Amino acid sequence: MKNYFFCYDKRLRDFLRYEKNIDYICEGRHLKTGMIFTLFERTKKLNQALEEYKNR
């Protein structure tokens, strides 16, 4: 599953979706924890956005 990024953080999800205009594949709920996640495809654009978010 290294070609996908499971995002469980709402602020990060919103940053990726609305500020960086990165489309997601789907949203779901983790079977054991019940936490909601947003699934993104791992791309160069996503990796750059994650680095930018981390360095804020």
C-alpha positions as CSV (number, residue, x, y, z in Angstrom):
1,M,0.0,0.0,0.0
2,K,3.0,2.4,-0.4
3,N,1.3,4.0,-3.4
4,Y,-1.4,5.3,-1.2
5,F,-1.6,7.8,1.7
6,F,-4.2,7.3,4.4
7,C,-4.9,10.6,6.0
8,Y,-6.7,10.6,9.4
9,D,-6.1,14.3,10.1
10,K,-8.9,16.7,9.2
11,R,-6.7,19.7,9.0
12,L,-4.2,18.0,6.8
13,R,-7.0,16.6,4.6
14,D,-8.4,20.1,4.1
15,F,-4.9,21.5,3.3
16,L,-4.4,18.9,0.7
17,R,-7.9,19.1,-0.8
18,Y,-8.6,22.9,-0.7
19,E,-5.2,24.6,-0.6
20,K,-3.3,22.2,-2.8
21,N,-6.2,21.0,-5.0
22,I,-5.2,17.4,-4.7
23,D,-8.0,15.0,-5.4
24,Y,-8.7,12.0,-3.1
25,I,-9.7,8.5,-4.1
26,C,-12.3,7.9,-1.4
27,E,-13.2,8.4,2.3
28,G,-13.7,5.5,4.6
29,R,-13.8,4.3,8.2
30,H,-11.1,2.1,9.8
31,L,-12.7,-1.2,10.7
32,K,-11.0,-1.6,14.1
33,T,-10.8,2.0,15.3
34,G,-13.8,3.5,13.6
35,M,-11.7,6.6,12.6
36,I,-12.5,8.3,9.3
37,F,-9.8,8.5,6.8
38,T,-9.3,10.1,3.3
39,L,-7.3,8.1,0.8
40,F,-4.9,9.8,-1.6
41,E,-2.7,8.4,-4.3
42,R,1.0,8.9,-3.6
43,T,2.3,11.3,-6.2
44,K,5.2,13.8,-6.4
45,K,2.7,16.6,-5.9
46,L,1.3,15.0,-2.7
47,N,4.7,14.3,-1.3
48,Q,5.7,18.0,-1.9
49,A,2.5,19.1,-0.2
50,L,3.1,16.8,2.8
51,E,6.6,18.3,3.2
52,E,5.3,21.8,3.0
53,Y,2.6,21.0,5.6
54,K,5.2,19.4,7.9
55,N,7.4,22.5,7.7
56,R,4.7,25.0,8.5
